[in-house]
Amino acid sequence: METKIFISHVLLVLVLATKLASAQSLPASVEQALKRAQIPLSGVAAYVQGVDSTKPLVAHNAAQAMNPASTIKLLTTYAALELLGPAYTWKTEAYAGGSLQGDVLQGDLILKGYGDPKLTLEKFWLLLRRLRALGLREIRGDLVLDRSYFEAAEYDPAKFDAEPLRAYNVGPDALLLNFKAVRFQFVPEADREFVTVIAEPKPAGLEFAASVRATDGACGDWRAGIKADFQTNGGSAKASFTGSMPAACGERYWNASLLAQPNYVYGVFRQLWEELGGTLAGGWKDGAVPADARLLATGESASNAELARDINKFSNNVMARQLFLTLGAKVLKLPGRNDRSAQVVRSWLAEKKLDFPELVLENGSGLSRQERISAEHMGRLLLEAWRSAVMPELMSSLPLVAYDGTMRRRLRFESIAGQAHIKTGSLSDARTLAGYVLDQRGQRRVVVLFINHANAAAGQPAQDALLQWVYERGERRRN
């Protein structure tokens, strides 16, 4: 039996090797761009195949395990669209943990989260407004946060790149609110030579001050003249801005994550609740919804398909991590955890008979030094997705070249503009892309290009050259 299995594996490898051998290597225009960027061919992997073809058109280092950066979001969102469904939504619930007497809650108010990837300030405000509309005004207990849908885990926001206050480094949470970010809005007033700075939200626990001048001149690097001072211990924070910025810049934004997750939720809740005319006597605490708690109101997210567009078009790492954890929590009926979600994705791939032995999944977002997949297997994933019932939702979630998302400024004046849906990825030593190109003859092709090298940041011209080549000349080769 083992001998038969071994022979079948050998035959499979030989078949794949034959297919890859029939494909050409990188087009000359791509090789030339890589040479100018001083990126060796050994640091590049590519795979191109028509959706109706049985053989690849281009295969270069296609079987090599590479860091896919944010293109791994294609795997996460495709799996989620099939396993959860395009119409799936996330809930956020508010419970009364005591008796309601008129407009007074004699007890705690409990908020339970289910991992909503996009519980924005506006959505949260609507949930609290609904509570006020129901008559609740005074809460004489605490705000209890039930975050048990995802397993509690230590998370270091500085681990990835030593930038713990950056919004993209925010960790996942079952009750993640507004990406745990404070957006500082800078509004220059040229006639007064003054810049108004607004913090939104301004949660309880955040002290904020600003003294920024508006100056003449071109915009350029508007942050260069501003000194930001952030101090935080997780439970409270101070933010201040001094310096100047050119009035010509217009309104600009600076996002920062300054408070620990529960402190942020509590601080924003208190801010909004008081603005709505409510009062809260206590503080916050973690806890579970008691069996006798009464459900007061439920907030609902946008659909999975809508959120996939945000994740892929704008490469939102925080949302991708929430979605990835949801897979394990929903399918396995256990608290969300990265290894459980990875197990779910691997089982889903196995059901499709997609064997990706080199695949490494850490958090499903691409904000990882460990995640790996080959260009060939990313290509095969996209070919499988093309035949899926959720193909329209997945494809429409990808940036349209020259028009939106992370591709809106690329290839704007080339013939490929508007003819390709491409997901991009970038890390300090990786530049990647994967998606679909509709060529000049109306044939759809899967395109994957991974660059893993210290000079990867200079690799965009090579990426653009491959996309343009597939669009203009890819059809000249026979399948």
C-alpha positions in Angstrom: 0.0 0.0 0.0 2.8 2.4 1.0 4.6 1.5 -2.3 1.5 2.5 -4.3 1.1 5.8 -2.5 4.8 6.6 -3.1 4.5 5.7 -6.8 1.4 7.9 -7.1 3.2 10.8 -5.5 6.2 10.4 -7.9 3.8 10.3 -10.9 2.1 13.5 -9.6 5.4 15.2 -9.3 6.5 14.1 -12.8 3.2 15.4 -14.3 3.6 18.8 -12.6 7.2 19.0 -13.6 6.2 18.3 -17.2 3.6 21.0 -17.1 6.0 23.5 -15.6 8.7 22.6 -18.1 6.4 23.4 -21.0 6.0 26.9 -19.8 8.4 29.7 -20.6 10.4 31.6 -18.0 10.0 35.2 -17.3 9.4 37.6 -20.2 12.4 39.7 -21.3 10.8 42.9 -20.2 10.3 41.5 -16.7 13.9 40.2 -16.5 15.3 43.6 -17.6 13.2 45.4 -14.9 14.5 43.0 -12.3 18.1 43.5 -13.4 17.7 47.3 -13.1 16.3 46.8 -9.6 19.3 44.5 -8.8 16.9 41.7 -7.9 18.3 38.2 -8.8 16.0 35.7 -10.6 16.5 33.4 -7.6 14.5 35.8 -5.5 11.5 35.8 -7.8 8.7 33.3 -8.5 6.0 33.7 -11.1 3.0 31.7 -12.5 0.7 32.6 -15.3 -2.1 30.3 -16.6 -5.3 30.9 -18.6 -8.5 29.9 -16.7 -9.5 27.6 -19.5 -6.0 26.2 -20.1 -4.4 23.0 -18.7 -0.8 24.2 -18.8 0.9 27.4 -17.4 2.0 30.0 -19.8 4.8 31.2 -17.5 6.4 29.3 -14.6 9.5 30.6 -12.9 10.6 29.1 -9.6 6.9 28.3 -9.3 7.2 25.5 -6.8 9.4 27.5 -4.4 7.8 28.4 -1.1 7.7 32.2 -0.8 6.4 34.8 1.6 3.2 36.0 -0.2 2.8 39.1 2.0 -0.8 40.4 1.7 -1.8 38.2 -1.3 -2.4 35.5 1.4 -5.6 37.5 2.0 -6.9 35.8 -1.2 -6.8 32.5 0.6 -8.5 33.8 3.7 -11.3 35.7 1.9 -12.0 32.9 -0.6 -12.2 30.3 2.2 -14.5 32.6 4.2 -16.8 33.3 1.3 -17.3 29.6 0.8 -17.3 28.4 4.4 -19.3 31.3 5.9 -21.2 32.4 2.8 -21.2 35.8 1.1 -24.2 37.0 3.1 -22.8 36.0 6.6 -22.8 38.9 9.1 -21.3 39.4 12.5 -23.3 40.4 15.6 -22.5 42.7 18.6 -25.0 42.3 21.5 -25.9 44.4 24.5 -27.4 42.7 27.5 -28.9 43.9 30.8 -27.2 42.2 33.7 -29.8 43.3 36.3 -33.3 44.7 36.6 -34.6 47.6 34.6 -36.6 50.1 36.6 -37.8 52.8 34.3 -34.8 54.2 32.6 -32.4 52.9 35.2 -30.4 49.6 35.0 -29.8 48.2 38.5 -26.7 46.2 37.4 -24.2 45.8 34.7 -24.5 46.4 30.9 -22.8 43.6 29.1 -21.4 43.9 25.6 -20.7 40.6 23.7 -18.7 40.6 20.5 -18.5 38.0 17.8 -15.4 39.2 16.0 -16.9 41.8 13.8 -14.1 42.9 11.4 -15.5 46.3 11.0 -17.3 47.5 14.1 -16.8 51.2 13.3 -17.5 54.2 15.5 -20.7 54.9 13.5 -22.0 51.4 14.0 -21.2 51.4 17.7 -23.0 54.8 18.1 -26.1 53.3 16.4 -26.1 50.4 18.9 -25.9 52.8 21.8 -28.5 55.1 20.3 -30.8 52.1 20.1 -30.3 51.4 23.8 -31.3 55.0 24.5 -34.3 54.8 22.2 -35.4 51.8 24.3 -35.4 54.0 27.3 -32.2 53.1 29.0 -30.4 56.1 30.5 -28.6 55.3 33.8 -26.4 52.3 34.3 -25.6 51.8 38.0 -23.2 48.9 37.5 -20.2 48.3 35.3 -19.6 47.9 31.6 -18.9 44.2 31.2 -17.0 43.1 28.1 -17.6 39.5 26.8 -14.7 38.8 24.4 -14.8 35.0 24.8 -15.7 34.3 21.1 -11.9 34.6 20.4 -9.5 32.8 22.8 -7.5 35.3 25.0 -3.9 35.4 23.9 -0.9 37.5 24.6 -0.3 39.9 21.8 2.7 42.2 21.3 1.9 45.0 18.8 5.6 45.8 18.6 6.7 42.3 17.5 6.3 42.7 13.8 8.2 46.0 13.1 8.7 47.7 16.5 5.8 50.2 15.7 3.3 49.3 18.5 1.2 52.5 18.0 0.6 51.9 14.2 -3.0 51.1 13.5 -2.1 48.2 11.2 -0.4 46.4 14.2 -3.6 46.3 16.3 -4.3 42.8 17.5 -7.5 40.8 16.9 -10.3 40.8 19.5 -13.8 39.5 19.6 -15.0 43.0 20.6 -12.7 45.0 18.4 -14.0 48.6 18.1 -13.1 51.1 15.4 -9.8 49.2 14.8 -8.8 50.5 18.3 -7.6 53.7 16.6 -7.8 57.4 17.3 -7.8 59.5 14.2 -6.2 62.9 14.6 -7.5 65.2 11.9 -5.4 68.3 11.0 -7.3 71.1 9.5 -5.2 74.1 8.4 -6.7 77.6 8.5 -4.4 79.7 6.3 -6.0 83.0 7.2 -5.4 82.4 10.9 -2.0 80.7 10.4 -3.4 78.0 12.7 -4.1 74.3 12.4 -7.1 72.8 14.2 -6.4 69.3 15.4 -9.4 67.1 16.2 -9.3 63.6 17.9 -12.0 61.2 16.8 -13.0 59.5 18.9 -11.7 61.1 22.1 -12.2 58.2 24.6 -12.2 58.6 28.3 -8.6 58.0 29.4 -7.0 60.0 26.6 -5.5 63.5 27.3 -5.0 65.5 24.2 -3.4 68.8 23.3 -2.1 70.5 20.1 -0.4 73.7 19.0 0.4 73.5 15.3 0.9 76.5 13.0 -0.2 76.7 9.3 2.6 77.8 7.0 3.0 78.8 3.4 4.7 76.6 0.7 4.0 73.3 -1.0 2.7 70.4 0.9 5.5 67.8 0.5 6.0 65.6 3.6 3.4 67.3 5.8 4.4 65.3 8.9 8.0 66.4 8.7 7.3 69.7 10.6 5.1 68.2 13.3 6.4 66.7 16.5 4.1 64.1 17.9 4.4 63.0 21.5 2.5 59.8 22.5 2.6 58.4 26.0 0.6 55.4 27.0 0.5 52.7 29.7 -2.5 50.9 28.0 -5.0 52.1 30.6 -4.5 55.8 29.9 -2.7 57.9 27.3 -1.5 61.4 26.4 -1.1 62.8 22.9 0.3 66.1 21.9 1.3 67.8 18.6 3.5 70.8 18.1 5.2 72.4 15.1 3.8 73.4 11.7 2.4 72.1 8.5 1.8 73.8 5.1 -1.8 75.0 4.7 -1.6 73.8 1.1 -1.9 70.2 2.4 -5.6 70.7 3.3 -7.0 68.2 5.8 -4.7 65.4 6.7 -5.0 62.4 9.1 -2.8 60.6 11.6 -4.0 57.4 13.1 -2.6 55.9 16.3 -3.5 53.1 18.7 -3.0 54.4 22.2 -5.1 52.4 24.6 -5.4 48.7 25.5 -8.4 47.0 23.9 -10.8 46.9 26.9 -9.8 50.4 28.0 -10.5 51.7 24.5 -13.9 50.1 24.3 -14.8 51.5 27.8 -13.4 54.9 27.0 -15.3 55.2 23.7 -18.5 53.8 25.3 -18.4 56.4 28.1 -17.7 59.2 25.6 -20.6 58.3 23.3 -23.0 57.3 26.1 -22.6 60.6 27.9 -23.0 62.5 24.6 -26.3 60.6 24.2 -27.4 61.8 27.6 -26.7 58.6 29.5 -24.7 57.9 32.7 -22.5 55.0 33.8 -21.6 54.7 37.4 -19.0 52.0 37.3 -15.9 51.1 35.3 -15.2 48.1 33.1 -14.5 44.4 33.6 -14.1 41.3 31.5 -16.8 38.7 31.9 -19.3 36.4 30.3 -22.9 37.0 29.6 -24.9 35.5 32.6 -27.5 32.9 31.8 -30.3 35.2 33.1 -29.1 38.3 31.3 -31.7 40.0 29.1 -30.8 40.8 25.5 -31.6 44.5 24.8 -30.2 45.3 21.4 -28.1 43.8 18.6 -25.8 45.5 16.1 -25.1 43.7 12.8 -22.2 44.1 10.5 -22.1 44.5 6.7 -22.1 41.2 4.8 -19.0 39.0 4.4 -18.9 39.9 0.7 -18.8 43.6 1.5 -16.1 43.2 4.1 -14.0 41.1 1.7 -13.9 44.2 -0.6 -12.4 46.3 2.3 -9.9 43.6 3.1 -8.6 43.0 -0.4 -9.0 46.4 -2.0 -7.3 48.3 0.8 -5.3 45.4 2.2 -6.7 45.8 5.7 -4.6 43.5 8.0 -6.7 44.0 11.1 -9.9 43.0 9.3 -8.2 40.0 7.7 -7.1 38.7 11.1 -10.6 39.0 12.5 -12.0 37.1 9.5 -9.3 34.4 9.8 -10.2 33.8 13.5 -13.9 33.8 12.7 -13.3 30.7 10.5 -12.1 28.6 13.4 -14.7 29.9 15.8 -17.6 29.4 13.5 -16.7 26.1 11.9 -15.2 24.3 14.9 -17.6 25.9 17.5 -14.6 26.7 19.7 -13.1 30.1 20.7 -11.2 31.5 17.7 -7.5 30.8 17.6 -5.0 31.0 14.7 -4.1 27.3 14.7 -7.7 26.3 14.7 -8.4 28.5 11.7 -5.4 27.2 9.9 -6.8 23.7 10.5 -10.1 24.7 9.0 -8.5 26.2 5.9 -6.4 23.1 5.4 -9.4 20.8 5.6 -11.3 23.0 3.2 -8.4 22.8 0.7 -8.2 19.0 1.1 -11.9 18.7 0.2 -11.0 20.5 -3.0 -8.1 18.1 -3.5 -5.7 21.0 -3.3 -2.5 19.7 -1.7 -0.2 22.6 -0.7 2.5 21.0 1.5 4.6 24.1 1.7 1.7 26.3 3.0 2.4 28.0 6.3 -0.5 30.0 7.8 0.2 32.3 10.8 -2.7 34.8 10.9 -4.1 34.9 7.4 -3.4 38.5 6.8 0.1 38.6 5.3 1.5 40.7 8.2 3.8 37.8 8.9 7.4 36.7 8.5 6.4 33.1 8.6 3.5 32.6 6.1 4.5 30.8 2.9 2.9 29.5 -0.3 4.3 28.8 -3.8 3.4 30.9 -6.8 2.1 27.8 -8.5 -0.2 27.0 -5.7 -1.4 30.5 -5.4 -2.2 30.3 -9.1 -4.0 27.0 -8.6 -6.0 28.5 -5.8 -7.2 31.3 -8.1 -8.0 28.8 -10.9 -10.1 26.9 -8.4 -11.8 30.1 -7.3 -12.6 30.9 -10.9 -14.9 27.8 -11.0 -16.5 28.6 -7.6 -20.0 30.0 -7.1 -18.4 32.8 -5.1 -16.1 33.9 -7.9 -18.0 37.1 -8.6 -17.7 38.2 -5.0 -14.0 37.3 -4.7 -13.0 38.9 -8.0 -15.0 42.1 -7.3 -13.1 42.4 -4.0 -9.8 42.8 -5.8 -8.3 46.2 -6.7 -9.1 47.1 -10.3 -5.9 48.2 -12.0 -5.6 52.0 -12.4 -9.0 52.6 -10.7 -9.2 51.7 -7.0 -7.7 50.1 -4.0 -4.0 49.5 -3.8 -3.8 49.6 -7.6 -5.5 52.9 -8.2 -2.3 54.8 -9.1 -0.6 52.1 -11.1 -0.6 51.6 -14.9 -3.1 54.5 -15.2 -2.1 55.4 -18.7 -1.4 51.9 -20.1 -3.7 49.7 -22.2 -4.2 47.3 -19.2 -6.0 50.0 -17.2 -9.3 48.6 -16.0 -8.6 45.1 -17.4 -7.2 43.3 -14.4 -8.2 42.6 -10.8 -5.0 42.3 -8.8 -4.2 41.9 -5.1 -0.9 43.3 -4.0 1.3 42.7 -1.0 4.3 44.5 0.5 6.7 43.9 3.3 10.2 45.3 3.8 11.7 42.4 1.8 8.7 41.3 -0.2 6.6 42.7 -3.1 3.9 40.4 -4.4 0.8 40.4 -6.6 -1.8 37.8 -7.6 -5.1 38.0 -9.5 -6.7 38.0 -12.9 -5.9 39.7 -16.2 -8.4 39.9 -19.1 -6.1 40.0 -22.1 -6.6 41.7 -25.5 -8.3 38.7 -26.9 -10.8 38.5 -24.1 -9.1 35.6 -22.4 -8.9 35.6 -18.6 -5.5 34.6 -17.1 -4.3 34.0 -13.5 -1.2 35.9 -12.8 1.1 35.5 -9.7 4.4 37.2 -9.1 6.3 37.0 -5.8 9.5 38.9 -5.1 11.3 38.0 -1.9 14.6 40.0 -1.7 16.2 42.9 0.2 15.6 45.0 -2.9 12.0 44.0 -3.3 10.8 47.6 -2.9 12.3 48.4 -6.3 10.4 45.5 -7.9 7.2 47.4 -8.9 8.3 48.1 -12.5 8.9 44.3 -12.9 5.4 43.6 -11.6 3.8 46.1 -13.9 5.9 44.8 -16.9 4.5 41.2 -16.3 0.9 42.5 -16.1 1.3 44.5 -19.3 3.0 41.6 -21.0 0.2 39.2 -20.1 -2.4 41.7 -21.4 -0.7 42.5 -24.7 1.4 39.5 -25.6 0.3 36.6 -23.5 -2.3 35.5 -26.0 0.3 35.0 -28.7 1.5 31.8 -27.1 -0.5 28.7 -27.5 -2.0 27.0 -24.5 
